[in-house]
Amino acid sequence: MYKLTPFTSILRRADGASIPPDTGNGDYRDYLAWVAEGNIPQPADVPDPKLAIQAQITQLEQEQLMPRATREFMLLFVETNNLTAMPGYAPLKAFDEQIKLLRNQLV
């Protein structure tokens, strides 16, 4: 009748309603009563950890306002022309290394 979710809500299978864990919510109280009767909800689906990593990469790149291709081109240009002493190179390189570590977890 109920299914746990990877988030904090409970899924009511009968109608697909998402029930937040709030004792002020009548649906949640019904769920608690159902569990108290000895019922067990279906376990939550385990999300693919690679999706979470990709979402983290996307979020980081959006926060930096720099897509991968732009970042990689800038680093290639700076390193090829031996301009690594330029202001801004070190933080960009560190950011790129952070993204590479995350991408390595995807393989």
Secondary structure, DSSP 8 states (H G I E B T S, - for coil): -EEE-SSS-EEETTTTEEE-S-TTSHHHHHHHHHHHTT---B------HHHHHHHHHHHHHHHHT--HHHHHHHHHHHHHTT-TTSTTHHHHHHHHHHHHHHHHTT-
